[in-house]
Amino acid sequence: MIRDEADNRFDVLLECYGKNNSLSAFQKSADVTVQLMQESFFILKKKAETPEQKDEIKAAFNAQISYIIACYNRFFDSL
């Protein structure tokens, strides 16, 4: 449901401002990113045995997501 709403909002953006390869690729890459994150989660869930390992994994993913959010804020603060 969240994915559908995100895709619908982005489709409106593409219709209003024109379709181009970068916008379309960004939308697709968001789906791929989430799929890869989920696959990685299932792999790591089987391997993480201690609370410390689980915290380390979560922190690493949090760092990647924080990077995306920081870039988003930097780009759109100047919009």
Secondary structure, 3 states (H helix, E strand, C coil): CHHHHHHHHHHHHHHHHCCCHHHHHHHHHHHHHHHHHHHHHHHHHHHCCCHHHHHHHHHHHHHHHHHHHHHHHHHHHCC
